[in-house]
Amino acid sequence: MSEPNQPSNDGLPLEALSLRITNYLACTKCAAEIATLDPPQSLQDYSQIDAGFTDWGVQIWCRRHQLNIVHIDFQQQRLPADFRRLELS
């Protein structure tokens, strides 16, 4: 077993599998619309976002507005990914 906060043989350190997002991605149209909602909603609750792999990399898509938020091009590189699930009880 690896030391805490150090990569294991399985991939990232376990700490990285919990919520570590520092900058959220959002549809600019959704972000503008939530200012006018009554009753108010959070952007997280209002957004309808899909995320997934494409032939080029990873795409974040707004279902509400049917538009691309961002498409990250891996430029033909195969990057390591950790798909282990960490469940907090």
N, C-alpha and C positions, 0 to 999 in steps of 0.2 A: 504494500500500500504506500502511496506517495504522501509526502508531508502536506499539511493543510496549505491551501492557496498555491500549490505547485502543480504543474501539469502532471497527470498520471499517464500510464501507458495507454489508457483508453482515450485520451484527448485533453480537453481543457480542465483546469482545476474545478472541483465541484462548486466553488463559490461563483464561477462564471455561469453556471446553469440556472441560477436564480435571477430575478429581474435586475438587470444591470444597465438598462437603457438610459443613456444620458441625454440624448436628443431625439425626440419623437419625430416621425415623419407624418405629415398631414397633407391632405388635399387642400389647396388654397381656396377652392370654392366652398368646401365644407367649413373651413376656418372663418370665412367671411359670413356665411349663413348663420352660424351659431349666435352671432351677436344680435340677431333679430328674432330669435326663437322665443316663444311664450307658450308654455313655461320654459325657462332656461334649461339647457342640457350641456353636459361637458362635451368637448370635442371627441373624447374617447368613446362616449356613448353614442354620439351622433354619427360618427364616421362608419363607413361600410368599406373596409379595406381588405383586399386579398393580397397575399404575398406568396411567391413561389418561384421555382426555378424555371428558366427558359433555356433555349439553345445557346444563349449568349451569357447568361448569368442569373441574376435575381431581379424580379420585377415586383414593384408595389403598385397596385391598381385600385382606383376608387370605383366601387360598384355603383354608388349613388349617382355619380356624374359620368360614368363610363369613360374615364380618362387615366392616363399614365401619371403616377406621382413621381416615380423614379425607376429607372432601369439601370442596374449596375452591371457593367460589362466586365466579365472576368478576363477578357482578351485571350481566350483559348487556354487559360491557366486552370488547372484543377487545384482548387484550394481545399485545405482540410476543413472538415465540418464535424461537429459533435452533436449527434442526435439522441444522446442519452436524455432521459426524462428525470427531473428532480421534482418530487412531489412533497410539498410542505403540508404537514397535518396540524 
